Amino acid sequence: MSASLGRRALAEAVGSAALVAVVVGSGIQATELTHDVGVQLLANSLATVFGLGVLIALFGPVSGAHFNPVVTLAAWFTDRRTPDGPTLRDVAAYLPAQTAGAIGGAVLADGMFAEPLVHWSTHDRSAGHLWLGELVATAGLVLLILGLGRTGRARFAPMAVASYIGAAYWFTSSTSFANPAVTIGRAFTDTFAGIAPASVGPFIAAQITGAVVGLGLVASVFARPGPAQTDPDPVPVQGAPELAAPAGS
């Protein structure tokens, strides 16, 4: 039976909360265990890879496991004219659920490590090279997610998306937030994974720009999937056209 919009929005909220709790919590744990920044980043990125892969596999069949406003918007934009594509109603439910979940996940992580529940981050990330890193990270994420859907490879989503984010931790200057909801959530914690509130706006602007670039690359590189490209063993992927479609209310 198709999940109602309420259940899908709840899955997005819980998944986003769990994702940010993994990111923030592993960052706090890493800083408590070692003073080596490289080891801290390694621990943080590995925890995020494993956590994200599990969350996509778990919540994908319910909501598509977007956990990311730019993924939801990209999925809506590419399939808005198709009968089973996401609707603006879905977008209106998903975006606040993702953002509220991300904030809740940061507060939860702080609580688990006896940090102040809400303490605005002082980690300034205001620099042009960091914004470029976010643009690249987000463009690559959108290209990967929609490309998987268009080539009938949705079953590889948990592994592929998690692996990409893990790699982007290291090859982008910004450590790949690539997610406006997660960016907002991470402003609520003054820990290793935090971002100062003043840095949030430019990061989100870079992410939106990256999503537009990613959509352009998808349109240029991939044809829309036809019957011959149908995945014989589909597994929902964040934002792939087939699974970003509304499941029915």
Order of alpha helices (4+ residues) and beta strands (2+ residues): alpha-alpha-alpha-alpha-alpha-alpha-alpha-alpha-alpha
